[in-house]
């Protein structure tokens, strides 16, 4: 065990040392972290982005908010001065912090690929009642051109990227991207590092489905797999993912038990989930919102 921890610590230190910042003219910075082979993790404001940069060109998984387009252009140039606009753009789900640059890259020739439900939600008006927001249809240029129901494979830069649909978890259109040769996986918003997840019930998300999906992903990877989370600044391991999944499952079990004992949702919120989850509520999803989501979704 100590040997494993030492290896992981050394790996984390080497990544930190090799990470660099790319800054656009407005001061927006994107952190560029090499993963392995042609793969890089790009960290801006929204969801994490994976770039495959090599002889076949550039492929991106996800794209952050639209306002960050120039910063990502600078980041790609920092990886390879000859890097052109991506040839392919894959989306893990429909939310704007992951699809915001679809149109920007499509205008430069990228083929946008996503699950059929992503097309359906991006092309129609979406009401996110739990968040109190409405999302208008995306411009036609931002919509996926290639869609799939279950999975699709893209052979690019010496790897086979398997985009696999995981239904009714974070949304109804989630895909996990497996870079099979590099043993790297982008799990999208099936991983919020150190925080409660956002289960978008208004977009077909499901609390128990979310748990089932992350457990299935865990069964499909090994101890050497590097994980890119939807939200979280570092690359993670299977051990990290397992610990987070266990914590989320325990919170759902606790909330369920309290409700079954006759407590109201407001009483559960007032009681709280304890000090073990104090830091989890500092993220995008606060503890009270997570409790209400679980109560509505079980």
C-alpha positions, 0 to 999 in steps of 0.5 A: 500500500505504501508503495502504491501511495508513493507512486501516486504521489510521484505521479501527481507531483510530476503532473503538477510540475509539467502543467502550464497556463495559457492566457488569452488577450482578456486574461482568461487562463486555461491550465494545460496538464499533460496526461499521456501520449497525445492527451492533455487535460485543459482546465478553464472555468467550466467542465474539464476538457480533454484534447488529443493532439497528434498526427491526425490533428486535434480532437476535443472532448467537451468545450467549456463556456462560449466566452472561453473560446479564445483561451482554448485556442491559445491553449491548443497553440501552446500544446502545438504551435501548428495545431489547427482547429479540432477535427472532432468535438465530442460532448459528454452531455448537453449543459452549457459549461461543456457544450458552450464552444460547439458552435465556435469549433464547428464554424472552423470545421469541427464535426460535433458528435454526441448522444441523440438526447444531447441533440434533442435537448440542445435543439429545444427549449429546456426548463431547469426548474430545480435551478430556476433557469430556462435554456433557449435552443442552441444555434444550429451550428452548435448542434451535433452533426453525428449522433448515436444511441448507444456508443460510437468509436473514433479512431484518432491519433493512434487511439480508439475513443469509445463514447459509451452512453450511460442513461439517466444518471447526471442527465439522460444523455451522458456519455463516458469517453474511454481512450482505450489505448492510453487507458484514460477515461473522461467521465464527464459529470459522473464525477464532481471531485470532493463535492456533491454531484448535480443530478439534473432531474429536469433533464432525465437525471436520476439519483439511483441511476447516477449511482448505478452508472458510476459503479458500472464505470468503476467496473470497466476501469482498472488501477492504472486508469487515469480519470478526467472528472467533469469538475475537479482540477486534478487527474484522478485514479480509480481509488479516488473515484471509488472513495468519492462514490462510496461517500455519495452512496453513504449520503444517499443512504443516510438521507433515505433512512432519515426520511423513512424514519419520518423526518421531513425534507426540511428537518433533514436539511436542518439536521444536516449530514454531519461533519464528514460532508462539510467540505462537500457542500462548498461546491456547486451543489450545496448540502440543502440542494443535494438533500432535496435532490435525493428526496425528490429522486428516490 
